[in-house]
C-alpha cells in the first residue's frame, strides 16, 4: 500500500489564519524564525528541522500564486 503525499499546513506552521495578510505572514515568519533558529537553540538538535519547516512555509505563503493553490 502506497502512502499518499500529505501537504503540510503552512498556515499552522507559522501560527496564522488561512486568510492572513501578506504583512501578517511576514511578521509571523520573522517571529518563528528567530524562535527556532539553530544559533539560538544550540542544545536542541531539532531546532534546525523546525527552522527549515518555518522557512518552507514562508517560501510558499509569500508567493501569491502558490498560496492560492
mmCIF file of the N, C-alpha and C atoms, coordinates in Angstrom:
data_MODEL
# 
_entry.id   MODEL 
# 
loop_
_atom_site.group_PDB 
_atom_site.id 
_atom_site.type_symbol 
_atom_site.label_atom_id 
_atom_site.label_alt_id 
_atom_site.label_comp_id 
_atom_site.label_asym_id 
_atom_site.label_entity_id 
_atom_site.label_seq_id 
_atom_site.pdbx_PDB_ins_code 
_atom_site.Cartn_x 
_atom_site.Cartn_y 
_atom_site.Cartn_z 
_atom_site.occupancy 
_atom_site.B_iso_or_equiv 
_atom_site.pdbx_formal_charge 
_atom_site.auth_seq_id 
_atom_site.auth_comp_id 
_atom_site.auth_asym_id 
_atom_site.auth_atom_id 
_atom_site.pdbx_PDB_model_num 
ATOM 1   N N  . UNK A 1 1  ? 0.844  -1.182 0.000  1.00 0.00 ? 1  UNK A N  1 
ATOM 2   C CA . UNK A 1 1  ? 0.000  0.000  0.000  1.00 0.00 ? 1  UNK A CA 1 
ATOM 3   C C  . UNK A 1 1  ? 0.886  1.242  0.000  1.00 0.00 ? 1  UNK A C  1 
ATOM 4   N N  . UNK A 1 2  ? 0.663  2.126  -0.938 1.00 0.00 ? 2  UNK A N  1 
ATOM 5   C CA . UNK A 1 2  ? 1.454  3.345  -1.042 1.00 0.00 ? 2  UNK A CA 1 
ATOM 6   C C  . UNK A 1 2  ? 0.895  4.424  -0.125 1.00 0.00 ? 2  UNK A C  1 
ATOM 7   N N  . UNK A 1 3  ? 1.798  5.176  0.462  1.00 0.00 ? 3  UNK A N  1 
ATOM 8   C CA . UNK A 1 3  ? 1.379  6.286  1.305  1.00 0.00 ? 3  UNK A CA 1 
ATOM 9   C C  . UNK A 1 3  ? 1.047  7.482  0.426  1.00 0.00 ? 3  UNK A C  1 
ATOM 10  N N  . UNK A 1 4  ? -0.014 8.152  0.754  1.00 0.00 ? 4  UNK A N  1 
ATOM 11  C CA . UNK A 1 4  ? -0.362 9.346  -0.010 1.00 0.00 ? 4  UNK A CA 1 
ATOM 12  C C  . UNK A 1 4  ? 0.511  10.506 0.453  1.00 0.00 ? 4  UNK A C  1 
ATOM 13  N N  . UNK A 1 5  ? 0.731  11.433 -0.440 1.00 0.00 ? 5  UNK A N  1 
ATOM 14  C CA . UNK A 1 5  ? 1.514  12.620 -0.107 1.00 0.00 ? 5  UNK A CA 1 
ATOM 15  C C  . UNK A 1 5  ? 0.651  13.546 0.742  1.00 0.00 ? 5  UNK A C  1 
ATOM 16  N N  . UNK A 1 6  ? 1.146  13.905 1.884  1.00 0.00 ? 6  UNK A N  1 
ATOM 17  C CA . UNK A 1 6  ? 0.411  14.797 2.778  1.00 0.00 ? 6  UNK A CA 1 
ATOM 18  C C  . UNK A 1 6  ? 0.995  16.200 2.652  1.00 0.00 ? 6  UNK A C  1 
ATOM 19  N N  . UNK A 1 7  ? 0.157  17.149 2.283  1.00 0.00 ? 7  UNK A N  1 
ATOM 20  C CA . UNK A 1 7  ? 0.585  18.526 2.145  1.00 0.00 ? 7  UNK A CA 1 
ATOM 21  C C  . UNK A 1 7  ? 0.672  19.163 3.525  1.00 0.00 ? 7  UNK A C  1 
ATOM 22  N N  . UNK A 1 8  ? 1.801  19.782 3.841  1.00 0.00 ? 8  UNK A N  1 
ATOM 23  C CA . UNK A 1 8  ? 1.924  20.428 5.144  1.00 0.00 ? 8  UNK A CA 1 
ATOM 24  C C  . UNK A 1 8  ? 0.962  21.608 5.267  1.00 0.00 ? 8  UNK A C  1 
ATOM 25  N N  . UNK A 1 9  ? 0.556  21.883 6.477  1.00 0.00 ? 9  UNK A N  1 
ATOM 26  C CA . UNK A 1 9  ? -0.303 23.037 6.739  1.00 0.00 ? 9  UNK A CA 1 
ATOM 27  C C  . UNK A 1 9  ? 0.605  24.221 7.053  1.00 0.00 ? 9  UNK A C  1 
ATOM 28  N N  . UNK A 1 10 ? 0.925  24.984 6.032  1.00 0.00 ? 10 UNK A N  1 
ATOM 29  C CA . UNK A 1 10 ? 1.868  26.082 6.184  1.00 0.00 ? 10 UNK A CA 1 
ATOM 30  C C  . UNK A 1 10 ? 1.343  27.173 7.111  1.00 0.00 ? 10 UNK A C  1 
ATOM 31  N N  . UNK A 1 11 ? 0.057  27.398 7.085  1.00 0.00 ? 11 UNK A N  1 
ATOM 32  C CA . UNK A 1 11 ? -0.508 28.413 7.974  1.00 0.00 ? 11 UNK A CA 1 
ATOM 33  C C  . UNK A 1 11 ? -0.320 28.009 9.429  1.00 0.00 ? 11 UNK A C  1 
ATOM 34  N N  . UNK A 1 12 ? -0.560 26.755 9.732  1.00 0.00 ? 12 UNK A N  1 
ATOM 35  C CA . UNK A 1 12 ? -0.380 26.268 11.098 1.00 0.00 ? 12 UNK A CA 1 
ATOM 36  C C  . UNK A 1 12 ? 1.087  26.329 11.500 1.00 0.00 ? 12 UNK A C  1 
ATOM 37  N N  . UNK A 1 13 ? 1.969  26.058 10.563 1.00 0.00 ? 13 UNK A N  1 
ATOM 38  C CA . UNK A 1 13 ? 3.409  26.104 10.845 1.00 0.00 ? 13 UNK A CA 1 
ATOM 39  C C  . UNK A 1 13 ? 3.827  27.490 11.331 1.00 0.00 ? 13 UNK A C  1 
ATOM 40  N N  . UNK A 1 14 ? 3.206  28.523 10.748 1.00 0.00 ? 14 UNK A N  1 
ATOM 41  C CA . UNK A 1 14 ? 3.518  29.898 11.146 1.00 0.00 ? 14 UNK A CA 1 
ATOM 42  C C  . UNK A 1 14 ? 2.571  30.429 12.219 1.00 0.00 ? 14 UNK A C  1 
ATOM 43  N N  . UNK A 1 15 ? 1.559  29.652 12.554 1.00 0.00 ? 15 UNK A N  1 
ATOM 44  C CA . UNK A 1 15 ? 0.622  30.072 13.589 1.00 0.00 ? 15 UNK A CA 1 
ATOM 45  C C  . UNK A 1 15 ? -0.282 31.215 13.150 1.00 0.00 ? 15 UNK A C  1 
ATOM 46  N N  . UNK A 1 16 ? -0.716 31.182 11.901 1.00 0.00 ? 16 UNK A N  1 
ATOM 47  C CA . UNK A 1 16 ? -1.560 32.250 11.371 1.00 0.00 ? 16 UNK A CA 1 
ATOM 48  C C  . UNK A 1 16 ? -2.836 31.665 10.769 1.00 0.00 ? 16 UNK A C  1 
ATOM 49  N N  . UNK A 1 17 ? -3.814 32.515 10.569 1.00 0.00 ? 17 UNK A N  1 
ATOM 50  C CA . UNK A 1 17 ? -5.081 32.111 9.962  1.00 0.00 ? 17 UNK A CA 1 
ATOM 51  C C  . UNK A 1 17 ? -4.898 31.957 8.449  1.00 0.00 ? 17 UNK A C  1 
ATOM 52  N N  . UNK A 1 18 ? -5.715 31.116 7.817  1.00 0.00 ? 18 UNK A N  1 
ATOM 53  C CA . UNK A 1 18 ? -5.611 30.939 6.364  1.00 0.00 ? 18 UNK A CA 1 
ATOM 54  C C  . UNK A 1 18 ? -5.848 32.224 5.561  1.00 0.00 ? 18 UNK A C  1 
ATOM 55  N N  . UNK A 1 19 ? -6.551 33.176 6.129  1.00 0.00 ? 19 UNK A N  1 
ATOM 56  C CA . UNK A 1 19 ? -6.806 34.421 5.406  1.00 0.00 ? 19 UNK A CA 1 
ATOM 57  C C  . UNK A 1 19 ? -5.872 35.550 5.849  1.00 0.00 ? 19 UNK A C  1 
ATOM 58  N N  . UNK A 1 20 ? -4.722 35.210 6.396  1.00 0.00 ? 20 UNK A N  1 
ATOM 59  C CA . UNK A 1 20 ? -3.770 36.211 6.890  1.00 0.00 ? 20 UNK A CA 1 
ATOM 60  C C  . UNK A 1 20 ? -3.245 37.066 5.738  1.00 0.00 ? 20 UNK A C  1 
ATOM 61  N N  . UNK A 1 21 ? -2.987 38.310 6.053  1.00 0.00 ? 21 UNK A N  1 
ATOM 62  C CA . UNK A 1 21 ? -2.447 39.231 5.050  1.00 0.00 ? 21 UNK A CA 1 
ATOM 63  C C  . UNK A 1 21 ? -0.965 38.945 4.818  1.00 0.00 ? 21 UNK A C  1 
ATOM 64  N N  . UNK A 1 22 ? -0.424 39.541 3.768  1.00 0.00 ? 22 UNK A N  1 
ATOM 65  C CA . UNK A 1 22 ? 0.992  39.368 3.462  1.00 0.00 ? 22 UNK A CA 1 
ATOM 66  C C  . UNK A 1 22 ? 1.858  39.882 4.611  1.00 0.00 ? 22 UNK A C  1 
ATOM 67  N N  . UNK A 1 23 ? 1.445  40.974 5.230  1.00 0.00 ? 23 UNK A N  1 
ATOM 68  C CA . UNK A 1 23 ? 2.196  41.527 6.365  1.00 0.00 ? 23 UNK A CA 1 
ATOM 69  C C  . UNK A 1 23 ? 2.152  40.576 7.555  1.00 0.00 ? 23 UNK A C  1 
ATOM 70  N N  . UNK A 1 24 ? 1.003  39.989 7.828  1.00 0.00 ? 24 UNK A N  1 
ATOM 71  C CA . UNK A 1 24 ? 0.875  39.043 8.939  1.00 0.00 ? 24 UNK A CA 1 
ATOM 72  C C  . UNK A 1 24 ? 1.731  37.802 8.698  1.00 0.00 ? 24 UNK A C  1 
ATOM 73  N N  . UNK A 1 25 ? 1.796  37.359 7.453  1.00 0.00 ? 25 UNK A N  1 
ATOM 74  C CA . UNK A 1 25 ? 2.629  36.203 7.100  1.00 0.00 ? 25 UNK A CA 1 
ATOM 75  C C  . UNK A 1 25 ? 4.096  36.532 7.351  1.00 0.00 ? 25 UNK A C  1 
ATOM 76  N N  . UNK A 1 26 ? 4.520  37.697 6.886  1.00 0.00 ? 26 UNK A N  1 
ATOM 77  C CA . UNK A 1 26 ? 5.913  38.102 7.056  1.00 0.00 ? 26 UNK A CA 1 
ATOM 78  C C  . UNK A 1 26 ? 6.263  38.263 8.535  1.00 0.00 ? 26 UNK A C  1 
ATOM 79  N N  . UNK A 1 27 ? 5.392  38.906 9.300  1.00 0.00 ? 27 UNK A N  1 
ATOM 80  C CA . UNK A 1 27 ? 5.639  39.114 10.729 1.00 0.00 ? 27 UNK A CA 1 
ATOM 81  C C  . UNK A 1 27 ? 5.720  37.786 11.474 1.00 0.00 ? 27 UNK A C  1 
ATOM 82  N N  . UNK A 1 28 ? 4.820  36.865 11.146 1.00 0.00 ? 28 UNK A N  1 
ATOM 83  C CA . UNK A 1 28 ? 4.825  35.556 11.797 1.00 0.00 ? 28 UNK A CA 1 
ATOM 84  C C  . UNK A 1 28 ? 6.092  34.788 11.443 1.00 0.00 ? 28 UNK A C  1 
ATOM 85  N N  . UNK A 1 29 ? 6.515  34.887 10.195 1.00 0.00 ? 29 UNK A N  1 
ATOM 86  C CA . UNK A 1 29 ? 7.751  34.209 9.786  1.00 0.00 ? 29 UNK A CA 1 
ATOM 87  C C  . UNK A 1 29 ? 8.940  34.714 10.591 1.00 0.00 ? 29 UNK A C  1 
ATOM 88  N N  . UNK A 1 30 ? 9.081  36.023 10.689 1.00 0.00 ? 30 UNK A N  1 
ATOM 89  C CA . UNK A 1 30 ? 10.222 36.583 11.417 1.00 0.00 ? 30 UNK A CA 1 
ATOM 90  C C  . UNK A 1 30 ? 10.205 36.160 12.885 1.00 0.00 ? 30 UNK A C  1 
ATOM 91  N N  . UNK A 1 31 ? 9.049  36.150 13.468 1.00 0.00 ? 31 UNK A N  1 
ATOM 92  C CA . UNK A 1 31 ? 8.922  35.736 14.868 1.00 0.00 ? 31 UNK A CA 1 
ATOM 93  C C  . UNK A 1 31 ? 9.319  34.268 15.048 1.00 0.00 ? 31 UNK A C  1 
ATOM 94  N N  . UNK A 1 32 ? 8.787  33.398 14.178 1.00 0.00 ? 32 UNK A N  1 
ATOM 95  C CA . UNK A 1 32 ? 9.064  31.971 14.303 1.00 0.00 ? 32 UNK A CA 1 
ATOM 96  C C  . UNK A 1 32 ? 10.511 31.651 13.918 1.00 0.00 ? 32 UNK A C  1 
ATOM 97  N N  . UNK A 1 33 ? 11.064 32.352 12.937 1.00 0.00 ? 33 UNK A N  1 
ATOM 98  C CA . UNK A 1 33 ? 12.446 32.111 12.523 1.00 0.00 ? 33 UNK A CA 1 
ATOM 99  C C  . UNK A 1 33 ? 13.404 32.457 13.656 1.00 0.00 ? 33 UNK A C  1 
ATOM 100 N N  . UNK A 1 34 ? 13.158 33.561 14.336 1.00 0.00 ? 34 UNK A N  1 
ATOM 101 C CA . UNK A 1 34 ? 14.004 33.924 15.486 1.00 0.00 ? 34 UNK A CA 1 
ATOM 102 C C  . UNK A 1 34 ? 13.879 32.882 16.585 1.00 0.00 ? 34 UNK A C  1 
ATOM 103 N N  . UNK A 1 35 ? 12.664 32.444 16.858 1.00 0.00 ? 35 UNK A N  1 
ATOM 104 C CA . UNK A 1 35 ? 12.414 31.498 17.942 1.00 0.00 ? 35 UNK A CA 1 
ATOM 105 C C  . UNK A 1 35 ? 13.093 30.152 17.684 1.00 0.00 ? 35 UNK A C  1 
ATOM 106 N N  . UNK A 1 36 ? 13.087 29.701 16.426 1.00 0.00 ? 36 UNK A N  1 
ATOM 107 C CA . UNK A 1 36 ? 13.570 28.365 16.121 1.00 0.00 ? 36 UNK A CA 1 
ATOM 108 C C  . UNK A 1 36 ? 14.944 28.320 15.455 1.00 0.00 ? 36 UNK A C  1 
ATOM 109 N N  . UNK A 1 37 ? 15.616 29.455 15.345 1.00 0.00 ? 37 UNK A N  1 
ATOM 110 C CA . UNK A 1 37 ? 16.922 29.483 14.684 1.00 0.00 ? 37 UNK A CA 1 
ATOM 111 C C  . UNK A 1 37 ? 17.916 28.614 15.455 1.00 0.00 ? 37 UNK A C  1 
ATOM 112 N N  . UNK A 1 38 ? 18.647 27.747 14.745 1.00 0.00 ? 38 UNK A N  1 
ATOM 113 C CA . UNK A 1 38 ? 19.599 26.845 15.408 1.00 0.00 ? 38 UNK A CA 1 
ATOM 114 C C  . UNK A 1 38 ? 20.655 27.574 16.247 1.00 0.00 ? 38 UNK A C  1 
ATOM 115 N N  . UNK A 1 39 ? 21.052 28.763 15.839 1.00 0.00 ? 39 UNK A N  1 
ATOM 116 C CA . UNK A 1 39 ? 22.041 29.513 16.621 1.00 0.00 ? 39 UNK A CA 1 
ATOM 117 C C  . UNK A 1 39 ? 21.492 29.940 17.977 1.00 0.00 ? 39 UNK A C  1 
ATOM 118 N N  . UNK A 1 40 ? 20.196 30.103 18.070 1.00 0.00 ? 40 UNK A N  1 
ATOM 119 C CA . UNK A 1 40 ? 19.566 30.489 19.337 1.00 0.00 ? 40 UNK A CA 1 
ATOM 120 C C  . UNK A 1 40 ? 19.214 29.276 20.185 1.00 0.00 ? 40 UNK A C  1 
ATOM 121 N N  . UNK A 1 41 ? 19.304 28.085 19.599 1.00 0.00 ? 41 UNK A N  1 
ATOM 122 C CA . UNK A 1 41 ? 18.964 26.837 20.283 1.00 0.00 ? 41 UNK A CA 1 
ATOM 123 C C  . UNK A 1 41 ? 20.080 25.808 20.083 1.00 0.00 ? 41 UNK A C  1 
ATOM 124 N N  . UNK A 1 42 ? 21.296 26.102 20.533 1.00 0.00 ? 42 UNK A N  1 
ATOM 125 C CA . UNK A 1 42 ? 22.418 25.200 20.247 1.00 0.00 ? 42 UNK A CA 1 
ATOM 126 C C  . UNK A 1 42 ? 22.285 23.816 20.894 1.00 0.00 ? 42 UNK A C  1 
ATOM 127 N N  . UNK A 1 43 ? 21.517 23.708 21.967 1.00 0.00 ? 43 UNK A N  1 
ATOM 128 C CA . UNK A 1 43 ? 21.363 22.428 22.650 1.00 0.00 ? 43 UNK A CA 1 
ATOM 129 C C  . UNK A 1 43 ? 20.157 21.633 22.167 1.00 0.00 ? 43 UNK A C  1 
ATOM 130 N N  . UNK A 1 44 ? 19.456 22.138 21.165 1.00 0.00 ? 44 UNK A N  1 
ATOM 131 C CA . UNK A 1 44 ? 18.256 21.470 20.654 1.00 0.00 ? 44 UNK A CA 1 
ATOM 132 C C  . UNK A 1 44 ? 18.536 20.915 19.260 1.00 0.00 ? 44 UNK A C  1 
ATOM 133 N N  . UNK A 1 45 ? 18.703 19.601 19.143 1.00 0.00 ? 45 UNK A N  1 
ATOM 134 C CA . UNK A 1 45 ? 19.021 19.029 17.831 1.00 0.00 ? 45 UNK A CA 1 
ATOM 135 C C  . UNK A 1 45 ? 17.884 19.148 16.810 1.00 0.00 ? 45 UNK A C  1 
ATOM 136 N N  . UNK A 1 46 ? 16.671 19.400 17.244 1.00 0.00 ? 46 UNK A N  1 
ATOM 137 C CA . UNK A 1 46 ? 15.531 19.521 16.328 1.00 0.00 ? 46 UNK A CA 1 
ATOM 138 C C  . UNK A 1 46 ? 15.293 20.959 15.868 1.00 0.00 ? 46 UNK A C  1 
ATOM 139 N N  . UNK A 1 47 ? 16.055 21.904 16.395 1.00 0.00 ? 47 UNK A N  1 
ATOM 140 C CA . UNK A 1 47 ? 15.854 23.317 16.053 1.00 0.00 ? 47 UNK A CA 1 
ATOM 141 C C  . UNK A 1 47 ? 16.045 23.556 14.556 1.00 0.00 ? 47 UNK A C  1 
ATOM 142 N N  . UNK A 1 48 ? 17.043 22.937 13.964 1.00 0.00 ? 48 UNK A N  1 
ATOM 143 C CA . UNK A 1 48 ? 17.300 23.144 12.533 1.00 0.00 ? 48 UNK A CA 1 
ATOM 144 C C  . UNK A 1 48 ? 16.131 22.645 11.690 1.00 0.00 ? 48 UNK A C  1 
ATOM 145 N N  . UNK A 1 49 ? 15.541 21.519 12.067 1.00 0.00 ? 49 UNK A N  1 
ATOM 146 C CA . UNK A 1 49 ? 14.391 20.998 11.320 1.00 0.00 ? 49 UNK A CA 1 
ATOM 147 C C  . UNK A 1 49 ? 13.186 21.923 11.432 1.00 0.00 ? 49 UNK A C  1 
ATOM 148 N N  . UNK A 1 50 ? 12.931 22.432 12.624 1.00 0.00 ? 50 UNK A N  1 
ATOM 149 C CA . UNK A 1 50 ? 11.809 23.368 12.809 1.00 0.00 ? 50 UNK A CA 1 
ATOM 150 C C  . UNK A 1 50 ? 12.060 24.651 12.027 1.00 0.00 ? 50 UNK A C  1 
ATOM 151 N N  . UNK A 1 51 ? 13.295 25.134 12.053 1.00 0.00 ? 51 UNK A N  1 
ATOM 152 C CA . UNK A 1 51 ? 13.644 26.345 11.313 1.00 0.00 ? 51 UNK A CA 1 
ATOM 153 C C  . UNK A 1 51 ? 13.415 26.136 9.817  1.00 0.00 ? 51 UNK A C  1 
ATOM 154 N N  . UNK A 1 52 ? 13.814 24.986 9.289  1.00 0.00 ? 52 UNK A N  1 
ATOM 155 C CA . UNK A 1 52 ? 13.612 24.687 7.868  1.00 0.00 ? 52 UNK A CA 1 
ATOM 156 C C  . UNK A 1 52 ? 12.128 24.619 7.526  1.00 0.00 ? 52 UNK A C  1 
ATOM 157 N N  . UNK A 1 53 ? 11.329 24.053 8.409  1.00 0.00 ? 53 UNK A N  1 
ATOM 158 C CA . UNK A 1 53 ? 9.886  23.960 8.169  1.00 0.00 ? 53 UNK A CA 1 
ATOM 159 C C  . UNK A 1 53 ? 9.251  25.347 8.132  1.00 0.00 ? 53 UNK A C  1 
ATOM 160 N N  . UNK A 1 54 ? 9.673  26.219 9.033  1.00 0.00 ? 54 UNK A N  1 
ATOM 161 C CA . UNK A 1 54 ? 9.158  27.592 9.056  1.00 0.00 ? 54 UNK A CA 1 
ATOM 162 C C  . UNK A 1 54 ? 9.563  28.318 7.783  1.00 0.00 ? 54 UNK A C  1 
ATOM 163 N N  . UNK A 1 55 ? 10.805 28.126 7.355  1.00 0.00 ? 55 UNK A N  1 
ATOM 164 C CA . UNK A 1 55 ? 11.277 28.785 6.136  1.00 0.00 ? 55 UNK A CA 1 
ATOM 165 C C  . UNK A 1 55 ? 10.501 28.281 4.907  1.00 0.00 ? 55 UNK A C  1 
ATOM 166 N N  . UNK A 1 56 ? 10.260 26.979 4.851  1.00 0.00 ? 56 UNK A N  1 
ATOM 167 C CA . UNK A 1 56 ? 9.493  26.416 3.736  1.00 0.00 ? 56 UNK A CA 1 
ATOM 168 C C  . UNK A 1 56 ? 8.072  26.991 3.711  1.00 0.00 ? 56 UNK A C  1 
ATOM 169 N N  . UNK A 1 57 ? 7.453  27.085 4.878  1.00 0.00 ? 57 UNK A N  1 
ATOM 170 C CA . UNK A 1 57 ? 6.100  27.639 4.964  1.00 0.00 ? 57 UNK A CA 1 
ATOM 171 C C  . UNK A 1 57 ? 6.081  29.071 4.438  1.00 0.00 ? 57 UNK A C  1 
ATOM 172 N N  . UNK A 1 58 ? 7.059  29.860 4.845  1.00 0.00 ? 58 UNK A N  1 
ATOM 173 C CA . UNK A 1 58 ? 7.116  31.255 4.397  1.00 0.00 ? 58 UNK A CA 1 
ATOM 174 C C  . UNK A 1 58 ? 7.379  31.331 2.895  1.00 0.00 ? 58 UNK A C  1 
ATOM 175 N N  . UNK A 1 59 ? 8.254  30.479 2.387  1.00 0.00 ? 59 UNK A N  1 
ATOM 176 C CA . UNK A 1 59 ? 8.571  30.495 0.961  1.00 0.00 ? 59 UNK A CA 1 
ATOM 177 C C  . UNK A 1 59 ? 7.325  30.240 0.120  1.00 0.00 ? 59 UNK A C  1 
ATOM 178 N N  . UNK A 1 60 ? 6.461  29.359 0.583  1.00 0.00 ? 60 UNK A N  1 
ATOM 179 C CA . UNK A 1 60 ? 5.231  29.061 -0.150 1.00 0.00 ? 60 UNK A CA 1 
ATOM 180 C C  . UNK A 1 60 ? 4.203  30.174 0.034  1.00 0.00 ? 60 UNK A C  1 
ATOM 181 N N  . UNK A 1 61 ? 4.001  30.604 1.268  1.00 0.00 ? 61 UNK A N  1 
ATOM 182 C CA . UNK A 1 61 ? 2.934  31.575 1.538  1.00 0.00 ? 61 UNK A CA 1 
ATOM 183 C C  . UNK A 1 61 ? 3.247  32.986 1.045  1.00 0.00 ? 61 UNK A C  1 
ATOM 184 N N  . UNK A 1 62 ? 4.512  33.334 0.908  1.00 0.00 ? 62 UNK A N  1 
ATOM 185 C CA . UNK A 1 62 ? 4.824  34.679 0.418  1.00 0.00 ? 62 UNK A CA 1 
ATOM 186 C C  . UNK A 1 62 ? 4.633  34.787 -1.080 1.00 0.00 ? 62 UNK A C  1 
ATOM 187 N N  . UNK A 1 63 ? 4.601  33.645 -1.769 1.00 0.00 ? 63 UNK A N  1 
ATOM 188 C CA . UNK A 1 63 ? 4.411  33.593 -3.219 1.00 0.00 ? 63 UNK A CA 1 
ATOM 189 C C  . UNK A 1 63 ? 2.911  33.503 -3.495 1.00 0.00 ? 63 UNK A C  1 
ATOM 190 N N  . UNK A 1 64 ? 2.306  34.599 -3.875 1.00 0.00 ? 64 UNK A N  1 
ATOM 191 C CA . UNK A 1 64 ? 0.857  34.673 -4.022 1.00 0.00 ? 64 UNK A CA 1 
ATOM 192 C C  . UNK A 1 64 ? 0.276  33.574 -4.915 1.00 0.00 ? 64 UNK A C  1 
ATOM 193 N N  . UNK A 1 65 ? 0.849  33.260 -6.082 1.00 0.00 ? 65 UNK A N  1 
ATOM 194 C CA . UNK A 1 65 ? 0.274  32.154 -6.878 1.00 0.00 ? 65 UNK A CA 1 
ATOM 195 C C  . UNK A 1 65 ? 0.330  30.801 -6.157 1.00 0.00 ? 65 UNK A C  1 
ATOM 196 N N  . UNK A 1 66 ? 1.415  30.528 -5.454 1.00 0.00 ? 66 UNK A N  1 
ATOM 197 C CA . UNK A 1 66 ? 1.489  29.268 -4.705 1.00 0.00 ? 66 UNK A CA 1 
ATOM 198 C C  . UNK A 1 66 ? 0.504  29.253 -3.542 1.00 0.00 ? 66 UNK A C  1 
ATOM 199 N N  . UNK A 1 67 ? 0.317  30.392 -2.917 1.00 0.00 ? 67 UNK A N  1 
ATOM 200 C CA . UNK A 1 67 ? -0.587 30.488 -1.779 1.00 0.00 ? 67 UNK A CA 1 
ATOM 201 C C  . UNK A 1 67 ? -2.014 30.168 -2.193 1.00 0.00 ? 67 UNK A C  1 
ATOM 202 N N  . UNK A 1 68 ? -2.373 30.477 -3.424 1.00 0.00 ? 68 UNK A N  1 
ATOM 203 C CA . UNK A 1 68 ? -3.744 30.248 -3.898 1.00 0.00 ? 68 UNK A CA 1 
ATOM 204 C C  . UNK A 1 68 ? -4.037 28.781 -4.161 1.00 0.00 ? 68 UNK A C  1 
ATOM 205 N N  . UNK A 1 69 ? -2.999 27.968 -4.291 1.00 0.00 ? 69 UNK A N  1 
ATOM 206 C CA . UNK A 1 69 ? -3.185 26.544 -4.613 1.00 0.00 ? 69 UNK A CA 1 
ATOM 207 C C  . UNK A 1 69 ? -3.687 25.786 -3.421 1.00 0.00 ? 69 UNK A C  1 
# 
